[in-house]
Amino acid sequence: MSAPAFSPARTAVAGPTAAELLAFAFRTAADPEVVASLPLDPEGRTWVRLEGPGGSEAWLIGWPPGTGTGWHDHAESRGAFATARGRLTEHSLSVRLPSEGWQSLHLASGVDRSRRLGPGTGRAFGEHHVHEVLNESTTEHAVSVHAYYPPLPLIRRYSRSGPVLHLEHVERPADWQ
């Protein structure tokens, strides 16, 4: 009798990887029928929940000119987003912040990152990624697809004054669904 075949344990959390979430976001953002199904509001952001891959949470989001998310993170969820229409700007921090136990942090210089994401571009990110996403256009709506795994347990909202980041409040799924 031979020994059973060895199968190394998967070290990552089950579910889709950030790269798989990004691939889903790209495919969905490239689907004109899905993108056209989103009702756009000239005043505020709109969103529709989508079926994400492997039990992930996904959203199609419309961004009127001049709107944004403010600084936030997605707690223990990894994620990705892709722009379908218009142009989005992401400002992020290249430092891992403590996940809890603080109200205000002074950020070191050099941690700010910025990228512009036009149609057909996107990005993936890991857990505790702190960023803000903006539609800086004064005339054009933007539309994007976002996916997260595990489904968002919470979103922490921050305010920023220069190098100081303040935890403002925590949102739970009931706040946005």
Secondary structure as a PSIPRED ss2 file (coil, helix, strand):
# PSIPRED VFORMAT (PSIPRED V4.0)

   1 M C   1.000  0.000  0.000
   2 S C   1.000  0.000  0.000
   3 A C   1.000  0.000  0.000
   4 P C   1.000  0.000  0.000
   5 A C   1.000  0.000  0.000
   6 F C   1.000  0.000  0.000
   7 S C   1.000  0.000  0.000
   8 P C   1.000  0.000  0.000
   9 A C   1.000  0.000  0.000
  10 R C   1.000  0.000  0.000
  11 T C   1.000  0.000  0.000
  12 A C   1.000  0.000  0.000
  13 V C   1.000  0.000  0.000
  14 A C   1.000  0.000  0.000
  15 G C   1.000  0.000  0.000
  16 P C   1.000  0.000  0.000
  17 T C   1.000  0.000  0.000
  18 A H   0.000  1.000  0.000
  19 A H   0.000  1.000  0.000
  20 E H   0.000  1.000  0.000
  21 L H   0.000  1.000  0.000
  22 L H   0.000  1.000  0.000
  23 A H   0.000  1.000  0.000
  24 F H   0.000  1.000  0.000
  25 A H   0.000  1.000  0.000
  26 F H   0.000  1.000  0.000
  27 R H   0.000  1.000  0.000
  28 T H   0.000  1.000  0.000
  29 A H   0.000  1.000  0.000
  30 A C   1.000  0.000  0.000
  31 D C   1.000  0.000  0.000
  32 P H   0.000  1.000  0.000
  33 E H   0.000  1.000  0.000
  34 V H   0.000  1.000  0.000
  35 V H   0.000  1.000  0.000
  36 A H   0.000  1.000  0.000
  37 S C   1.000  0.000  0.000
  38 L C   1.000  0.000  0.000
  39 P C   1.000  0.000  0.000
  40 L C   1.000  0.000  0.000
  41 D C   1.000  0.000  0.000
  42 P C   1.000  0.000  0.000
  43 E C   1.000  0.000  0.000
  44 G C   1.000  0.000  0.000
  45 R C   1.000  0.000  0.000
  46 T E   0.000  0.000  1.000
  47 W E   0.000  0.000  1.000
  48 V E   0.000  0.000  1.000
  49 R E   0.000  0.000  1.000
  50 L E   0.000  0.000  1.000
  51 E E   0.000  0.000  1.000
  52 G C   1.000  0.000  0.000
  53 P H   0.000  1.000  0.000
  54 G H   0.000  1.000  0.000
  55 G H   0.000  1.000  0.000
  56 S C   1.000  0.000  0.000
  57 E E   0.000  0.000  1.000
  58 A E   0.000  0.000  1.000
  59 W E   0.000  0.000  1.000
  60 L E   0.000  0.000  1.000
  61 I E   0.000  0.000  1.000
  62 G E   0.000  0.000  1.000
  63 W E   0.000  0.000  1.000
  64 P C   1.000  0.000  0.000
  65 P C   1.000  0.000  0.000
  66 G C   1.000  0.000  0.000
  67 T C   1.000  0.000  0.000
  68 G E   0.000  0.000  1.000
  69 T C   1.000  0.000  0.000
  70 G C   1.000  0.000  0.000
  71 W E   0.000  0.000  1.000
  72 H E   0.000  0.000  1.000
  73 D E   0.000  0.000  1.000
  74 H C   1.000  0.000  0.000
  75 A C   1.000  0.000  0.000
  76 E C   1.000  0.000  0.000
  77 S C   1.000  0.000  0.000
  78 R E   0.000  0.000  1.000
  79 G E   0.000  0.000  1.000
  80 A E   0.000  0.000  1.000
  81 F E   0.000  0.000  1.000
  82 A E   0.000  0.000  1.000
  83 T E   0.000  0.000  1.000
  84 A E   0.000  0.000  1.000
  85 R E   0.000  0.000  1.000
  86 G C   1.000  0.000  0.000
  87 R C   1.000  0.000  0.000
  88 L E   0.000  0.000  1.000
  89 T E   0.000  0.000  1.000
  90 E E   0.000  0.000  1.000
  91 H E   0.000  0.000  1.000
  92 S E   0.000  0.000  1.000
  93 L E   0.000  0.000  1.000
  94 S C   1.000  0.000  0.000
  95 V C   1.000  0.000  0.000
  96 R C   1.000  0.000  0.000
  97 L C   1.000  0.000  0.000
  98 P C   1.000  0.000  0.000
  99 S C   1.000  0.000  0.000
 100 E C   1.000  0.000  0.000
 101 G C   1.000  0.000  0.000
 102 W C   1.000  0.000  0.000
 103 Q C   1.000  0.000  0.000
 104 S E   0.000  0.000  1.000
 105 L E   0.000  0.000  1.000
 106 H E   0.000  0.000  1.000
 107 L C   1.000  0.000  0.000
 108 A C   1.000  0.000  0.000
 109 S C   1.000  0.000  0.000
 110 G C   1.000  0.000  0.000
 111 V C   1.000  0.000  0.000
 112 D E   0.000  0.000  1.000
 113 R E   0.000  0.000  1.000
 114 S E   0.000  0.000  1.000
 115 R E   0.000  0.000  1.000
 116 R E   0.000  0.000  1.000
 117 L E   0.000  0.000  1.000
 118 G C   1.000  0.000  0.000
 119 P C   1.000  0.000  0.000
 120 G C   1.000  0.000  0.000
 121 T C   1.000  0.000  0.000
 122 G E   0.000  0.000  1.000
 123 R E   0.000  0.000  1.000
 124 A E   0.000  0.000  1.000
 125 F E   0.000  0.000  1.000
 126 G C   1.000  0.000  0.000
 127 E C   1.000  0.000  0.000
 128 H C   1.000  0.000  0.000
 129 H C   1.000  0.000  0.000
 130 V C   1.000  0.000  0.000
 131 H E   0.000  0.000  1.000
 132 E E   0.000  0.000  1.000
 133 V E   0.000  0.000  1.000
 134 L E   0.000  0.000  1.000
 135 N C   1.000  0.000  0.000
 136 E C   1.000  0.000  0.000
 137 S C   1.000  0.000  0.000
 138 T C   1.000  0.000  0.000
 139 T C   1.000  0.000  0.000
 140 E C   1.000  0.000  0.000
 141 H C   1.000  0.000  0.000
 142 A E   0.000  0.000  1.000
 143 V E   0.000  0.000  1.000
 144 S E   0.000  0.000  1.000
 145 V E   0.000  0.000  1.000
 146 H E   0.000  0.000  1.000
 147 A E   0.000  0.000  1.000
 148 Y E   0.000  0.000  1.000
 149 Y E   0.000  0.000  1.000
 150 P C   1.000  0.000  0.000
 151 P C   1.000  0.000  0.000
 152 L C   1.000  0.000  0.000
 153 P C   1.000  0.000  0.000
 154 L C   1.000  0.000  0.000
 155 I E   0.000  0.000  1.000
 156 R E   0.000  0.000  1.000
 157 R E   0.000  0.000  1.000
 158 Y E   0.000  0.000  1.000
 159 S E   0.000  0.000  1.000
 160 R E   0.000  0.000  1.000
 161 S E   0.000  0.000  1.000
 162 G C   1.000  0.000  0.000
 163 P C   1.000  0.000  0.000
 164 V E   0.000  0.000  1.000
 165 L E   0.000  0.000  1.000
 166 H E   0.000  0.000  1.000
 167 L E   0.000  0.000  1.000
 168 E E   0.000  0.000  1.000
 169 H E   0.000  0.000  1.000
 170 V E   0.000  0.000  1.000
 171 E E   0.000  0.000  1.000
 172 R C   1.000  0.000  0.000
 173 P H   0.000  1.000  0.000
 174 A H   0.000  1.000  0.000
 175 D H   0.000  1.000  0.000
 176 W C   1.000  0.000  0.000
 177 Q C   1.000  0.000  0.000
